[in-house]
Amino acid sequence: MAAEVPEPAPARRSLRVLAAAVGILVGIAALVAAIAVPLAPVDAREVTVTWPKAGEAPSSTLAFFVPYQPREVQVDVPCSVVKAGQRLGRTATLVSSRLPGQPTEGFAVTTASGTAAVLVGGREALRAPIRGDCAASLHSDAAGSTASIGDRTVVLPGVRVQDIVAFATDLRPEQAEGMHVSAKAANPFESEPSSAKTALIGVQLGLVVLAFGVLALRTHRFRVEQLSVRVPDFPDARPAPEGRGLGLVDLVVWVVLGGWWLLGPNTPDDSFAATTVRNGLETGDIGNYYRWENASEAPFTLAQHLLEPFALLGTNPLAMRLPSVIAAVLTWLLLSRGVLSGVIPLHSRLFRVRALAALGFLVWWLPFGLGVRPEPFLALGIAASLACVAQAVHRQSLGLLGLGALAAGLSMAVNPMGITAVAPFVVLAPRIVRFVRIPDLALLAGIGSAGLVAMFADQSLAGAREATRMHGYYGPNVPWYMEIQRYEYLLGFSLQGDVARRTPVLLTLVVLVFSALLLSRGARWLPGMRTAGVPAACLALSLALMWLTPSKWTHYFGALAAVGAATLTAGVVLIAVSAKQWARERNVLLMGVLCTALALVAAPLAFAGKNNWFLHSHYGVPWGEEPVRPLNNPALWLFLAASLLGAAVLLGRLRRAPAARRTLILMPAVICVAAVAATAVIVPYSFVVAPFRQAGSYSVGGQNLASLTDNSCGIVDHVVVTPDAPGGAMKTSGSDPEKDGFRRDGGYPSSPPRTPAWGSAADGPVSTGSLTTGWFALPELPRNRELAVDVAGRSGDGNRIALEFAAGGEVVGERVLDDTGYDADEVPAYPQDHVIEDEPQDNESWRSVSVPVAEIPPGADQVRIRAVDATTDDGGWLGVTAPRVREVIPLKTYLRGRAPVLVDWSMTWSAPCLDRMPAVGGGLAEPPAVLVNPPNALGFGGTAAYERVIGGSFAGVREIGRRTEVPTRLLGVVDQPQYAEWGHLIEVDYPLPGNGFDVRSVPVSRWGWRGE
């Protein structure tokens, strides 16, 4: 009970009323100012593209517009140009936004059979005979299009130019003289705050500071009832006992975080997000660069802006990882010092509890928290919200509550998952209302509205609205009722469901369920457990709020790292206390048995996931394509539980205590902690050993270690390009081939890349045969050359191909060319629902097999092919081409002078030195000359940048360019065929030159609610 408090004097009461009024005014003013920020004027730029260049005659050129749809287009074709097209005597494209003759949803003016036509938006707008007055024009904007030929005009409401990838013509420059196109590129996102908006932001932030001051004033001067002596509402709110060795726990956490920073994996979006941040430094907007038509990430750009100073340090991934590690350190401090002391104050400073918290934190943070995705920053914000609110409730501190509101508001500016930062306020609302009044609520709302300022500081409401529309149009934009999809991913066997992601979620859910059952039994009244259920309630509410997020990837769980770790820690403590106090309670015992069953399912289910990581990060990682055996076996966990229970029974008989009952209640916690501890060891171990397992080849850890001492270029340092050497085709210098069952330049289903070639399938797959070619003169090869042949069909598994070498007419050795080990079915399939036998190779495609200079016998001056087809099934034929000499050029050397290089969204961190990327901004994208694409296993995502169906910023690459793959090879993976396909090097040739137009950019000011 609170002590008697004297009635405040009238003067003091007046001051309290005044403080309340000031609090309401300041809070409302801060909120109104924040709401006004998205509506305030911004300074943007209007970009106008004109073709041809000033003072030049029209000549075809590439022009990749992105966003695709220009704001306004004006096309003017004088009659002289129309008649020049007519004189060609065939269908002629006078001007088009695609290559002549290609279908277009942009615009085109053509002539054919004595008529001129204007096309716009995928339809013919107007066709008219070519007469005396035949000038053609087109005007297209948001309202629609107006087309004219001579004196004929047609208006098409709602029809407009949809895209531009070129300004192309069939005419020679002198024939096209006088033709002109002007297009205003869409540029809705690149803006900066006007001076008025900057002043408004300053006012709002000043009001936030003032709101904190008023909160402090109300807490410490005018809240008389708080200054009086009172009995705490929470019997647990006395200082926790001092623990020993807590510094050691912190040290272990720091060491693991530091090692993870250096050796840990790249997440699926690290390369993508880092590129958007670097491009944002050039354009002023965090656009998507690769896709969504470069739509802005607004309004969720706070984390990217925090990363910008680190992006200025260079392209080394270690620099860009630093903010996430700093966030991890702060999150751990908030969890261990703020959250746990607020929810389990009597236990938070015990060594075993702090160690358990460290295990929980690491298992939650390691798979989700490293890199430039928003999860580590969300985890920090949510941890700050929970810590501040929990401490505020214990101390009845308005200031801490204000800090929690600020953390929640800023979290919402990071990612849609930021909504989960309000969970502590909802869960603890019944206790918050005990000491919060209406003025305080107004102040808290004003403080929390700072998140709105962070969302729209450099973006307008119209820009964010358009960005949201484009994200929703291309997706993913998954409705709330498909939340089950997230758990399908988690329990699947893709990267979204690996062991590191499964363990924290599944095991923490078991603890959450048991905690909820115990709390329903009244466990909150046990000693020290009054608020132990707060993290579990926050986690449950957060999981419910996740239903509202528009994508269902499992990496969103990473935002809950602190809440999840707190739930795991406080839940285990709650279970332990319940086991001690309620060992003889039958209901509690049944709860323990039920949750033990859940744990016995969850633990092996977690380890049934593969230890696979994104793209090149899995190189060298153990259990990469299989479960973590034997921990995936339920029998192992059942044996563990039975052994513990048996030991408890014996101990209980010796001490005559209910040890078995306590053990049964504790069992879910024991199993969960054991699984968490195993994962906390397995995951870091995997990346410690990966560089050693990949010695001589590539690993993420090896790349980062090398970057500490030299200018590492990641996987590029380990890739060579192998084009055919000039004059590398080899010719026979001896007798004709000896062939039985083989046919020259025939006997194979598909054409070889070069000739001469021999195949054994001329008489069908049942036929067999042998081949010994004539001798080919073998020149002396330097170390940057190699021999290569192309093979098709079955190179081993009963068949045989070999290069036989001779010196001075004597055979001196051979090299067997067997690539069957690189077949996809050589990697064990997991999971599988039946026995999959190893099938013989059946590969119709032609592929190159090489022999390095080091494997050619010294002194050899001749080489020939010896091949045997000894198999008779459908895939048992064999094809081979004549040997040739190839160059071996380091990829970094080969790309020197070739730019710009578009490195795929998944790979920029694997190739940090390839930083001359195509420019994207101002409504335009620079056509890339070279593509660095990921392995085919990435599927559709590997071509996202030039797929129009998902808004690829470089859609013109597919629609206009001709792509040619250059042969490459990753070094050091002869015995690791699963790593052989590192990616693909693609050169792009365009039928048109680029940059044949003028660009004019002028500043414009517009209100935040108005679009372009």
Secondary structure, DSSP 8 states (H G I E B T S, - for coil): -B-------HHHHHHHHHHHHHHHHHHHHHHHHHHHGGGS-EEEEEEEEEES-TTS----EE-EESSSS-SEEEEEE-HHHHHHHHHTSS-EEEEESSSTTS--SSEEEEEETTEEEEEETTEEEEEEE--SS--EEEEEETTEEEEEETTEEEEEET------SEEB-SS-TTTTTT-EEEEEE---S-EEE-HHHHHHHHHHHHHHHHHHHHHHHIIIII-HHHHS-B--S-TT-S-----SSHHHHHHHHHHHHHHHHHH----TTHHHHHHHHHHHHHHSS-B-TTSGGG-B-TTS-HHHHHHHHHHTT-S-HHHHHHHHHHHHHHHHHIIIIIIHHHHSTTTTTSHHHHHHHHHHHHHHHTTTSSSSSSHHHHHHHHHHHHHHHHHHHHHT-HHHHHHHHHHHHHHHTT-GGGGGGGHHHHHTHHHHTTT--HHHHHHHHHHHTHHHHHHHSS--HHHHHHHHHHHHHHS----GGGTHHHHHHHTSSSGGG-HHHHHHHHHHHHHHHHHHHHHHTTGGGSTT-TTTTHHHHHHHHHHHHGGGSS---GGGGGGGHHHHHHHHHHHHHHHHHHHHH-TT-HHHHHHHHHHHHHHHHHHHHHHTSB---SGGGGTT-TTTTSB-TTTT-HHHHHHHHHHHHHHHHHHHHHHTS-HHHHHHHHHHHHHHHHHHHHHHHHHHHHHHHHHHHTTTS--HHHHHHHHTTS---GGGGGEEE--EEEEEE--B-SS--EEES-EET-SSSS--SSSSEEES-TT-TT--EEEE---EE-----TTEEEEEEEEE-SSTT-EEEEEEEETTEEEEEEE---GGGSGGGS--SS-SS----------S-EEEEEEGGGS-TT--EEEEEEEE---STT--EEEE--EEEE-EEHHHHTTT---EEE-TTTTTTSTT------EETTEE---SEEEE--GGGGGGGGGGG-GGGT-TTHHHHHH-EEEEE-EEETT-TT-GGG----EEEEEE-SS-B--SEEEEEEEEE-TT---
